[in-house]
Amino acid sequence: TSAVMRAILAAALAGTASASGGAAVPVQEAKLVASDAAQGDFCGWAVAVSGDTAVVGSPRDDDAGSASGSAYVFVRSGTAWAQEAKLTAADAAAGDEFGVSVAVAGDRVVVGAHRRAGPGADAGAAYVFARSGTTWSQQAALTPADGAAGDRFGASVGLHGLTAVVGAPQDDDLGAEAGAAYVFTSDGTSWFEFSKLQRLDGGAGDLFGTSVSAGAGVVLAGAPGHDHGSGAAGAAYVFRRSGGNWFQEGELRPSDRVPADPFGVALERSLASAVVALPLHDGAAIDAGAAYVYAISGTAW
């Protein structure tokens, strides 16, 4: 699981500028660094952006004890970025690794703390923050009703409007470390657990929920340990909401999958497309890596 989590390290933000001939080329717009950066903080382990707001996780920050964690909010004005806030959990404690995952949508942020103690060690938690003006405050601490030691709830988070999804890749309902993802909804102030998502063909070692992404009535979740009978080739799953229920709509797998390639270790979706990472893919060279893009037509991916 440590190797899987390390593969989620994210890339930096980039903008575009015109080059000769009118072509657009990537340029670095800014380098985001925490105002109180310190050795070993791992600032940048997780990143998320929505409009002119970026959130950067720093899971080894030590404000509330070793590896208690934090997350930083940066905002853009023109082409200049500035730190607006540093987020920490109200009940922060050493070892929580708050900031291992982050998601942002408008004026709300969700931050995962997958090693937060609850019903037992490493049960995990996720925290919702809301912005009023330029002030951020903690709105909720999310934990599942059936949380248990070692579930690592909060290892991944996604947010869309008033819907949050939180991965618990070491949930054991369908076998040791089969994994699960939880959907929470809000009335604007309070948050409620809405559903627990699990794969129809779930099994031990799948690590379902290692990565999650939320959209309008849609959740995408990765299971990099799923073997398809061929040894941890991995998969990603699409869930869609219909009324008060969520159902599994599709399963995404690479056409050239091979054993021991953890497909689904990281992913993202936007509107009618999705991109899924396969960081150990051997196409160009051993462990060179690849990412796969999927498009949807109706309900077919």
Disulfide bonds with the S-S distance in Angstrom:
none
